[in-house]
Amino acid sequence: MNNNNQLNNKNHKDSFLKCTSGSIAISMAIMLPAIFICMAFSINQAYTMRNRAMISEATNEASLAVIAIDNRNVNDEAKKQNRTLALNYINYFISKEIGDGSKTDANLLKPGSEVNVDYDEDKHEYYIAYNQKFNEFIEIKDNKGEKPQPVVVGNKTESYGNTRKYLIYDSFDFAFISDFSASSTCQYSDVNCNDYSPNNNAQRRLDYMKDAIEDIIEKYKEYTQYQFALVPYDIGVPEESKTKNAAGGQNYNCSVMYKMKKPYDSIDYNFWSNKNVAFTYWSKLKKDNVIKDYSDKTNYFPNHRKLLTYFMDSSYYNYYAHIVGPALGLEYGSNKALVNAGLCTERTSYQDRVEYGLHQYACGIGRNDQPENNRGVIDSEYATVVQLFDYMFSGNYNDAHYSFANSKTVDIEGTISTLFSDMQKNIIRFERPISPVIAEFSPFMGMCQSPLYSNNLMNEKMVNVKKVTDEIYREIGEAKYVAKFESTPHLIPFSNDKNHNDNILKSLKKSNWKPGGGTDTMTALLRTVPIMAESSGNNKVMIIISDGKDDKGADVLRDTFLDKGVCQAITGGLRDKQNFDRGYIKNQAKSAIIYYIKLNPEASNLKTDAEYEAQFGKWFTKCMNGNPMFLMEARDKNSLTDVINKVIEIETGKFIKKNQTGS
């Protein structure tokens, strides 16, 4: 009986499904296309909204770029410039397309697209209107089977693509920290060049850097609230000197700013700057195991006192005989001429010369740094200076370079902690001998070489030889390079002179820069700190302009400083009220920023953090805290000028809120 009931129920269900299956199929046949159409419509609407959002953001970015150049649509050329700039930004933002510099605004416009850049002179406002045709994400044919028309998507200018120019009446100090090393003689486009290349006439990286800086100062020189400074560097920063050299030309100083480790913090660097420490002789003794440790003074005193004194005294004679005398027109190689001109005197006592280790001729006798008159300094510091020379030139240390301020000698944490409190104390400067680098008239011959190149004391011929010949000395003397020596390039700080910008511009225009030497960017950045601290502007901007290749050893020093937070210490210290209250800085800055401009086309079109790190290293990861906004690239004069303009005018435009459009 139960089995019969179950069978009846089963038959009833089967009959129901048979009866209703047709109605379900009909319903689904009606509903599914409608569902698919609704889904496709929703997806297309979302796709359209996405495109509208992209265009809105793209026009926002484009409007900031347009307001940065701020040409106010003054003529047709300005309007084309604004359209071209806007389209380049929009195309890149939407489709990652990089604009070709040869393309006009018409070439950059997508088929079926429109762009318009308006300027309201009364409100100082820019409006960018842009629309573009997009195909639907899912094509839905109409009842005739034809494809749908593309959807035109644009931005609403009352909310997007508009900016207002805010004229900021505040004071700004801009310091150009400019690379004058040998590699700045390389051609614009030669990304692999890192050597002295003097024959790239008017195509050197330095040429477009100089032209761009001049153009920028020319543009803003009438802005009394803007001031500019120049910090040229190779290994060290050259400074102008108020003294004359022995032949009547200018002298110049070399400067760095570091807290040194002991015993290097007690060295009289200016005294030693023109002394021959005869490292070749001592290194041979060490190779022969006669000397174990360069820094042990018992290696030199008392057994070698006469010898080392003779080396230094002979170096004085050679300088006057080979450099000063010929520069004054004296007969080359004539001791009599040196004596008659009052440059040298003859020591007639042979016994005195032997007893004290002196040369036959005493030259530069009026100087207060004569070796025979400074035996106390020599006794206490000579061994340390020989050790310095070993660090700089032996080639045995990967963390040292051609500077006495290197990873072996600098107290890095101490430098950062006393960056403002001991600023003046930490500045080390010395008078640089006016002579070819390869002549051993200075243990610090690797530092501040660029003025020597600019005055022909160094040139291609001298770079390629290991020793200065009589022919080269005669050439230097006959050309009067020392007698006509000018201190260029040199540090030009800010000043209270109302004509400061005009003066710096004139100085730049009359200069014929011929750079040379190594590259030590950290030394330049640190030397800029007192320049910024002593300036009165409310906003401090430091702009490093370099090809980005520091010397081996200098890169170790740089990266260690960056790891220790030196950039943050600099910018934070310039804004610090306590530093102002204590008199460490002249004015508490509202803002302090470091920018880095790399003169290398390989640094263009970077997108990922890895790409930025590969090009900029710890300037990106440590100094800029991973923010690429402060890292830029230039490949020629125009691009460098544009980049510096961007730095100067950055954040002078702001988006207009919807309720502000009528104000």
C-alpha positions in Angstrom: 0.0 0.0 0.0 2.8 2.4 0.9 4.6 1.4 -2.2 1.6 2.4 -4.3 1.4 5.8 -2.6 5.1 6.5 -3.3 4.7 5.5 -6.9 1.7 7.8 -7.3 3.7 10.7 -5.7 6.6 10.1 -8.1 4.2 10.1 -11.1 2.6 13.3 -9.9 6.0 15.1 -9.7 7.1 13.9 -13.1 3.8 15.1 -14.6 4.2 18.5 -12.9 7.7 18.9 -14.3 6.5 17.9 -17.7 3.7 20.3 -17.5 5.8 23.3 -16.3 9.1 22.7 -18.1 7.9 24.6 -21.1 7.0 27.7 -19.1 10.4 27.7 -17.3 12.2 27.5 -20.7 10.2 30.4 -22.0 10.8 32.5 -18.9 14.6 31.8 -19.1 14.6 32.6 -22.8 13.1 36.0 -22.0 15.1 36.7 -18.8 18.6 35.7 -19.8 19.1 38.2 -22.6 17.7 40.9 -20.4 20.1 39.9 -17.6 23.1 39.9 -20.0 22.1 43.2 -21.5 21.8 44.7 -18.0 25.1 43.3 -17.0 26.8 44.6 -20.2 25.2 48.0 -19.7 26.4 48.1 -16.1 30.0 47.0 -17.1 30.0 49.6 -19.9 28.8 52.3 -17.4 31.5 51.3 -15.0 34.1 51.4 -17.8 32.8 54.9 -18.8 33.0 56.1 -15.2 36.6 54.7 -15.0 37.5 56.6 -18.2 35.9 59.7 -16.9 37.9 59.4 -13.6 41.1 58.9 -15.5 40.5 61.9 -17.7 39.5 64.0 -14.7 42.8 63.1 -12.9 44.8 63.6 -16.1 43.4 67.1 -16.6 44.2 67.9 -13.0 47.9 66.9 -13.5 47.9 68.8 -16.8 46.5 71.9 -15.3 49.3 72.0 -12.7 51.9 71.6 -15.4 50.3 74.5 -17.4 50.1 76.7 -14.4 53.8 76.0 -13.6 54.9 77.7 -16.9 52.1 80.3 -16.5 52.3 81.8 -20.0 48.7 83.1 -19.6 47.7 82.3 -23.2 49.2 85.6 -24.2 49.4 84.6 -27.9 48.9 81.8 -30.3 52.3 80.3 -29.6 51.5 80.3 -25.9 48.2 78.6 -26.5 49.9 75.9 -28.6 52.5 75.4 -25.9 49.7 74.9 -23.3 47.8 72.5 -25.5 51.0 70.5 -26.2 51.9 70.4 -22.6 48.4 69.4 -21.5 48.1 66.7 -24.1 51.5 65.2 -23.2 50.4 64.9 -19.6 47.0 63.5 -20.5 48.3 61.0 -23.0 50.9 59.8 -20.5 48.4 59.6 -17.6 45.8 57.7 -19.7 47.9 55.4 -21.9 51.5 55.8 -20.6 52.5 57.4 -24.0 55.7 59.5 -23.9 55.4 62.5 -26.2 57.9 63.1 -28.9 59.4 66.6 -28.6 58.9 67.1 -32.3 55.1 66.6 -32.2 52.8 69.5 -32.2 49.5 69.8 -30.3 47.6 68.6 -33.3 49.8 65.5 -33.7 49.3 64.6 -30.0 45.5 64.8 -30.2 43.8 61.4 -30.4 41.4 60.8 -33.3 38.0 62.2 -32.3 39.3 64.0 -29.2 39.2 67.6 -28.3 41.2 69.8 -25.9 40.9 73.4 -24.9 43.0 75.4 -22.4 41.3 78.6 -21.3 42.8 81.3 -19.0 40.7 83.7 -17.0 43.0 86.8 -16.5 40.9 88.4 -13.8 40.9 85.3 -11.6 44.3 84.0 -12.7 42.7 80.7 -13.4 43.4 78.0 -16.0 40.7 75.6 -17.2 41.4 72.5 -19.3 38.5 70.8 -21.0 39.2 67.5 -22.7 37.1 64.7 -24.2 38.0 61.5 -25.9 36.0 58.8 -27.7 36.2 55.3 -26.1 34.7 52.1 -27.5 32.3 50.3 -25.2 33.9 47.6 -23.1 31.2 45.1 -24.3 29.8 46.0 -27.7 26.0 45.6 -27.8 24.6 45.8 -31.4 21.4 47.6 -32.0 18.2 46.1 -33.5 19.7 46.6 -36.9 22.8 44.6 -36.1 25.1 47.6 -36.3 27.9 48.3 -33.9 27.4 51.1 -31.3 29.0 54.5 -31.7 32.0 55.3 -29.4 31.1 57.0 -26.1 32.5 60.6 -25.7 34.0 61.0 -22.2 35.2 64.3 -20.8 35.9 66.1 -17.6 33.7 68.7 -15.8 35.8 71.9 -15.6 33.9 73.2 -12.6 35.5 70.3 -10.6 38.5 69.0 -12.6 41.2 70.4 -14.8 41.2 73.8 -13.2 43.9 75.6 -11.2 44.3 79.0 -9.7 47.7 80.8 -9.7 48.5 81.9 -6.2 51.2 84.5 -6.1 53.3 83.7 -3.1 54.9 86.8 -1.7 57.5 85.1 0.4 61.3 84.9 0.3 63.1 82.0 -1.3 66.8 81.1 -1.3 67.9 78.8 -4.1 71.4 77.2 -4.0 72.7 75.5 -7.1 75.1 72.8 -6.0 76.8 72.2 -9.3 79.1 69.4 -10.4 82.4 70.8 -11.8 84.2 67.5 -12.0 86.0 66.1 -15.0 82.9 64.1 -16.1 81.0 67.3 -16.7 83.1 67.8 -19.8 81.4 64.7 -21.3 78.9 65.2 -24.2 75.2 65.5 -23.4 74.3 62.1 -24.8 77.3 60.0 -23.8 75.8 58.2 -20.8 78.9 56.0 -20.3 81.4 58.9 -20.2 83.0 59.6 -16.8 86.4 61.0 -17.9 88.0 64.3 -18.7 86.9 65.1 -22.3 88.0 68.6 -23.1 87.2 68.6 -26.9 83.4 68.5 -26.7 83.1 72.1 -27.7 79.8 73.6 -26.5 78.3 70.1 -26.1 79.5 69.5 -22.5 77.2 68.8 -19.7 78.7 71.8 -18.0 77.8 74.0 -20.9 74.1 73.4 -20.7 74.2 73.5 -16.9 75.8 77.0 -17.0 73.4 78.2 -19.7 70.4 76.9 -17.8 71.5 78.5 -14.5 72.1 81.8 -16.3 68.6 81.6 -17.9 66.9 80.9 -14.6 68.6 83.8 -12.8 67.9 86.1 -15.8 64.3 85.2 -15.6 63.9 85.8 -11.8 66.6 88.4 -11.1 63.9 91.1 -10.7 62.1 89.1 -8.1 63.5 90.7 -4.9 62.1 87.9 -2.8 64.3 85.3 -4.7 68.0 84.9 -4.2 70.5 82.5 -5.7 73.8 81.0 -4.6 76.3 78.9 -6.5 78.2 76.0 -4.8 80.6 74.6 -7.4 82.4 71.4 -6.5 84.6 68.6 -7.5 86.4 67.1 -4.5 85.8 70.1 -2.2 84.3 73.5 -2.8 86.6 76.3 -4.1 86.3 79.7 -2.5 87.4 83.1 -3.5 90.5 84.4 -1.7 91.3 88.1 -0.9 95.0 87.4 -1.3 97.3 87.4 -4.3 99.6 84.6 -5.4 103.4 85.3 -5.6 103.1 86.1 -9.3 100.3 88.7 -8.8 97.3 86.7 -9.8 94.5 85.7 -7.5 94.7 82.9 -4.9 91.8 80.6 -4.1 90.9 78.4 -1.1 89.5 74.9 -1.0 86.9 74.1 1.7 85.0 71.2 3.2 82.8 71.0 6.3 83.4 67.9 8.5 84.0 67.0 12.1 87.2 64.9 11.9 88.3 62.0 13.9 91.3 62.2 16.2 94.1 63.0 15.4 92.9 64.4 12.1 90.9 67.1 13.9 94.0 68.8 15.1 95.9 69.1 11.8 96.7 72.6 10.4 95.6 71.9 6.9 96.4 75.3 5.6 100.0 74.9 6.8 100.4 71.5 5.0 98.7 72.5 1.8 101.9 73.6 0.1 104.3 71.0 1.6 106.0 68.1 -0.2 105.8 65.2 2.3 107.8 62.9 0.1 105.4 60.0 0.3 107.2 58.1 -2.5 110.3 57.8 -0.3 108.4 56.7 2.9 106.3 54.2 1.0 109.5 52.6 -0.3 110.8 52.3 3.3 107.6 50.7 4.3 107.7 48.2 1.4 111.2 47.3 2.6 109.8 46.9 6.2 111.9 49.8 7.5 108.6 51.5 8.4 105.7 49.6 10.0 103.2 52.3 10.6 103.1 55.7 8.8 101.5 57.4 11.8 104.4 56.5 14.2 106.4 59.7 14.5 109.5 57.8 15.6 109.8 56.7 11.9 110.8 60.3 11.0 112.3 61.9 14.1 115.1 62.3 14.9 116.7 60.1 12.3 115.1 61.6 9.2 114.5 65.2 10.3 117.1 66.7 8.0 115.8 64.7 5.0 112.1 65.6 5.4 113.0 69.3 6.0 115.1 69.2 2.8 112.2 67.7 0.8 109.9 70.6 1.9 112.5 73.3 1.5 113.4 72.0 -2.0 109.8 72.1 -2.9 109.6 75.8 -2.1 112.6 76.4 -4.3 111.1 74.4 -7.2 107.8 76.2 -7.0 109.5 79.6 -7.3 112.0 78.4 -9.9 109.5 76.6 -12.1 106.2 78.5 -11.5 106.6 82.0 -10.0 109.8 83.2 -11.7 108.7 82.3 -15.3 105.2 83.8 -14.6 106.9 87.1 -13.8 109.0 86.9 -17.0 112.2 85.8 -15.4 114.6 83.6 -17.3 113.7 79.9 -16.8 116.2 78.0 -14.7 118.2 81.1 -13.7 118.9 81.2 -9.9 120.5 84.6 -10.3 117.3 86.0 -11.7 115.3 84.7 -8.7 117.8 86.3 -6.3 117.8 89.6 -8.2 114.0 89.7 -8.2 113.9 89.3 -4.5 112.1 86.0 -4.7 114.9 83.9 -3.2 118.2 84.3 -1.3 121.2 82.2 -1.4 122.3 80.3 1.7 126.0 80.6 1.6 126.9 78.5 4.6 127.2 74.9 3.5 127.6 73.8 7.1 124.2 75.3 8.0 122.5 73.7 5.0 123.9 70.3 6.0 123.1 70.6 9.7 119.5 71.7 9.1 118.6 70.0 5.9 118.1 73.1 3.8 118.3 73.9 0.1 120.9 76.2 -1.3 118.3 78.8 -2.1 115.6 80.0 0.4 112.5 81.1 -1.5 109.3 82.6 -0.2 111.2 83.9 2.7 108.5 86.4 3.6 105.9 83.6 4.2 105.1 82.6 7.8 104.8 78.9 6.9 108.5 78.3 6.1 109.5 74.8 7.3 112.5 76.0 9.2 110.3 78.4 11.3 107.6 75.8 12.1 109.5 72.8 13.5 106.9 72.3 16.3 104.1 71.9 13.9 106.1 69.6 11.7 107.2 67.4 14.7 103.7 67.0 16.0 101.7 66.5 12.7 104.1 65.2 10.0 103.4 61.5 10.7 99.6 62.1 10.6 99.9 63.9 7.2 101.9 61.0 5.8 99.2 58.6 6.9 96.6 60.9 5.2 98.6 60.8 2.0 98.6 57.0 2.2 94.8 56.9 2.5 94.3 59.3 -0.4 96.8 58.0 -3.0 98.1 54.5 -2.2 95.1 52.8 -3.7 95.0 50.4 -0.8 91.6 51.5 0.6 88.2 51.1 -1.1 86.6 53.5 1.4 89.0 56.4 0.8 89.4 58.8 -2.1 91.6 61.8 -3.1 90.5 63.9 -0.1 91.7 64.1 3.4 88.0 64.0 4.4 87.2 60.3 3.8 85.6 57.4 5.6 88.9 56.8 7.4 89.2 60.3 8.8 85.7 61.8 9.1 83.5 61.4 12.3 80.3 60.9 10.4 77.9 60.8 13.4 79.8 63.7 15.0 79.4 65.8 11.8 75.7 65.2 11.7 75.2 65.9 15.4 77.2 69.2 15.3 75.9 70.2 11.9 74.6 73.5 13.1 76.1 73.9 16.6 79.8 73.6 15.4 79.2 74.8 11.9 82.0 77.4 11.7 84.4 75.2 13.6 83.9 72.3 11.3 84.7 74.3 8.1 88.2 73.4 7.0 89.7 75.6 4.3 93.2 75.8 2.9 95.0 77.9 0.3 95.4 75.8 -2.8 98.9 76.1 -4.5 98.5 77.5 -8.0 100.3 74.7 -9.9 99.6 71.7 -12.0 98.1 68.8 -10.0 100.8 66.3 -11.0 103.5 68.5 -9.5 104.0 67.4 -5.9 103.6 70.9 -4.3 100.7 69.8 -2.1 99.6 66.6 -0.3 96.0 67.7 -1.0 96.5 67.9 -4.8 93.4 65.8 -5.5 91.1 68.5 -4.1 89.4 71.6 -5.7 91.0 71.1 -9.1 88.4 72.9 -11.2 89.9 76.4 -10.9 93.2 75.0 -12.1 91.5 73.6 -15.2 89.6 76.8 -15.8 92.9 78.7 -15.8 94.9 76.2 -18.0 97.1 75.1 -15.1 95.7 71.7 -16.0 94.8 70.6 -19.5 94.6 67.6 -21.7 98.4 67.4 -22.1 99.0 67.4 -18.4 96.3 64.8 -17.7 98.0 62.3 -19.9 101.5 62.6 -18.4 102.8 61.5 -15.0 105.3 64.2 -14.4 105.5 67.9 -15.3 108.3 68.5 -17.9 110.4 71.6 -18.4 108.4 72.1 -21.6 105.2 72.3 -19.7 106.7 74.6 -17.1 107.9 76.9 -19.8 104.5 76.9 -21.5 102.8 77.8 -18.2 105.3 80.6 -17.6 105.2 82.1 -21.1 101.4 82.1 -21.1 101.4 83.9 -17.7 98.7 81.5 -16.4 99.7 82.1 -12.7 100.1 85.9 -13.1 96.7 86.1 -14.7 95.0 83.5 -12.5 91.4 84.2 -11.6 89.4 82.4 -8.9 86.8 80.7 -11.0 84.7 78.9 -10.4 84.2 79.7 -6.7 81.5 79.7 -4.0 79.0 82.6 -4.4 76.9 82.7 -1.2 73.7 84.8 -0.6 74.2 88.4 0.4 72.2 91.5 1.5 73.2 93.4 -1.6 70.0 94.4 -3.5 71.9 93.8 -6.7 72.9 90.3 -5.7 71.1 88.4 -8.5 72.5 90.9 -11.1 76.0 90.4 -9.7 75.9 86.7 -9.7 74.6 86.7 -13.2 77.4 88.9 -14.4 79.9 86.7 -12.7 78.5 83.6 -14.4 78.4 85.2 -17.9 82.0 86.4 -17.9 83.3 83.1 -16.7 84.8 80.5 -19.0 84.4 77.3 -17.1 86.7 74.4 -17.8 85.9 71.8 -15.1 88.1 69.0 -13.9 88.9 66.7 -10.9 87.0 64.1 -9.1 83.4 64.0 -7.8 82.4 64.2 -4.1 78.8 65.3 -3.9 78.3 64.8 -0.1 81.2 67.2 0.6 79.3 69.8 -1.5 76.0 69.3 0.2 77.5 69.6 3.6 79.4 72.8 2.6 76.1 74.2 1.5 74.6 74.0 5.0 76.3 77.2 6.4 75.4 79.0 3.2 71.7 78.2 3.8 72.0 78.8 7.6 73.3 82.3 7.0 70.7 83.3 4.5 67.6 85.2 5.4 64.9 83.6 3.1 61.9 81.9 4.7 62.2 79.0 2.3 65.4 77.1 1.5 65.9 75.1 -1.7 69.1 73.1 -2.4 69.3 71.9 -6.0 72.1 69.3 -6.6 73.0 69.2 -10.4 75.3 66.3 -11.2 75.8 63.3 -13.5 75.5 61.2 -10.4 78.8 59.4 -10.4 80.8 60.0 -7.3 84.4 58.8 -7.1 85.2 55.4 -5.6 85.6 55.9 -1.9 83.5 59.1 -2.0 80.5 56.9 -2.7 81.1 55.0 0.5 81.3 58.3 2.5 78.1 59.5 0.8 76.1 56.4 1.4 77.1 56.2 5.0 76.0 59.8 5.6 72.7 59.2 3.8 72.1 56.0 5.9 72.6 58.1 9.0 69.9 60.6 7.9 72.0 63.6 6.9 69.4 65.0 4.5 66.7 65.0 7.3 69.2 66.6 9.7 69.9 69.4 7.2 66.3 70.2 6.2 65.0 69.7 9.8 67.8 71.8 11.2 67.1 74.7 8.9 63.4 74.7 10.2 64.3 74.1 13.8 63.3 76.9 16.2 65.9 75.8 18.8 68.6 76.3 16.3 67.2 79.8 15.6 67.0 80.7 19.3 70.6 79.6 19.8 71.8 81.7 16.9 72.9 78.7 14.8 70.7 79.9 11.9 69.9 83.4 10.8 66.2 82.7 10.1 64.0 79.8 10.9 62.8 78.4 7.6 59.2 77.6 6.8 60.4 75.0 4.4 63.7 73.4 3.5 64.0 71.0 0.5 66.7 69.1 -1.3 66.3 68.3 -5.0 68.6 66.2 -7.1 68.8 66.7 -10.9 70.7 64.0 -12.7 72.4 65.0 -16.0 71.8 61.7 -17.7 69.1 60.7 -20.1 69.1 57.2 -18.6 67.3 58.6 -15.6 64.3 59.6 -17.7 60.9 57.8 -17.9 61.4 56.0 -14.6 58.3 54.3 -13.2 59.1 51.9 -10.5 60.9 52.2 -7.2 63.5 49.7 -8.4 64.2 51.9 -11.5 64.6 55.0 -9.3 66.9 53.2 -6.9 69.0 51.9 -9.8 69.5 55.4 -11.1 69.6 57.5 -7.9 70.7 55.0 -5.3 70.4 56.2 -1.7 69.5 59.7 -2.8 66.1 58.1 -3.5 65.8 55.5 -0.7 67.3 57.5 2.1 67.5 61.2 1.3 64.1 61.5 -0.4 62.5 58.7 1.7 61.4 56.9 -1.5 59.6 60.0 -2.9 60.5 60.5 -6.6 59.0 64.0 -6.6 62.4 65.4 -5.6 64.5 63.5 -8.2 64.6 64.8 -11.8 66.5 64.3 -15.0 67.8 66.6 -17.7 69.6 65.8 -21.0 70.1 69.3 -22.5 69.8 73.0 -21.8 66.1 73.2 -22.4 65.2 70.2 -20.3 67.4 71.4 -17.5 65.9 74.9 -17.6 62.4 73.4 -17.6 63.3 71.2 -14.6 64.7 74.0 -12.6 61.7 76.1 -13.5 59.5 73.3 -12.2 61.4 73.3 -8.9 61.1 77.0 -8.5 57.4 77.2 -9.3 56.3 74.0 -7.7 53.1 74.1 -5.7 52.3 77.6 -6.8 49.0 76.3 -8.3 46.1 74.8 -6.4 42.9 73.1 -7.5 39.8 75.2 -7.4 37.0 73.9 -5.2 33.6 73.9 -6.8 32.2 76.6 -4.6 35.2 78.8 -5.4 34.7 79.1 -9.2 32.6 82.2 -8.8 34.8 84.0 -6.3 
